[in-house]
Amino acid sequence: MAALAYVVNECADDLDKHCRSVEAGEGRLLECIEKNDKNVSPRCKDALKEVGLKE
């Protein structure tokens, strides 16, 4: 749970900017972040990598 909270904290601005209309759950937010990869902050990308959600 701590890893998820860390990612949400690090990706908060990106989630707000790119995925505001996406309902949480079933991997939808992660999918949204991946679809917007070119516009996602390095901070968010690093957090996803650190917790193993992204290569």
N, C-alpha and C positions, 0 to 999 in steps of 0.2 A: 504494500500500500504506500509506503514511503517513496518508492521509486515513481509511482504514478503521480503522487502529489508534487514531486520534484519536477517531473515533465510538465505538468499543468502549470506550475509556477514559471518555469523557464519559457514556456510556449504561450503564455497568457495573451501577450500582444498579438501574436500570429493567429491564435485561435479567434480572438476578437475581430481581427482585421479580415481574415480569409474564410472563417468557418462559423460566423455568427449565427447563420440560419440553420446550421446542422445540429440535429438532435444527438445528444450524447448517448453512447451505448453501442454495443455490437461492432465496435471498431470504426464507426463512422467518422469520428474526429481524426483518428490516425489516417484514415483514407483521404480525408479532406486535406490534411497537412501534406500528404504525399502528392496529391494532385497539384498542390500549389508550391511544390518543392523549390522552384526557381525563385520564389518570392519570400520564402521562409527564412527567418534570421539564422545566422550561424549559431547563436546561443541555443535556439530551439533544436536545431539539427544535432548539435553536440550532446544535448541532454538525451535525445532519442537514441543516439549511439551508445551513450554511457549506460543506459538501462537495457540495451539489447533490442530495442524496437526498430532500429534501423542499422543497416550495414555501413 
